[in-house]
């Protein structure tokens, strides 16, 4: 889907027929290349899946793609077509057996930018709380206004600027 035009051009340029293979290399040779390349890029560090990067295989890429597409498709039939599966047991394997179903918590959904922004807001709130506790910022309920050093702070933006 992301590179369909590139693939069409490749097939046309190389005059491939329906029965021709897209990649003309055998799996063991490709796996050897992946292991060499991943070792150069990542070393022998452990992955989150508890393997090492220098052991990457074509199967691992298929596995990663299966996990990626699992939540994207609305029907099992469409996912099965994309992955070339004839039975739904693979969907069960990737979703239930591997613990993909309902295992993502709110923190996993945040980007680094979101986390940085939230951390900044939390720090600003801590500073605000300390200023309130010390009496440096006062809230007048009758006037619905914040005051810092007898100066009126009309908006939360002013509070953030003051706290930074």
PyMOL commands that set and color helices and strands:
alter all, ss='L'
color gray80, all
select helices_A, chain A and resi 4-13+27-42+53-55+58-70+76-83+89-97+106-109+112-134+156-163
alter helices_A, ss='H'
color red, helices_A
select strands_A, chain A and resi 137-140+145-148+151-153
alter strands_A, ss='S'
color yellow, strands_A
deselect
rebuild
show_as cartoon
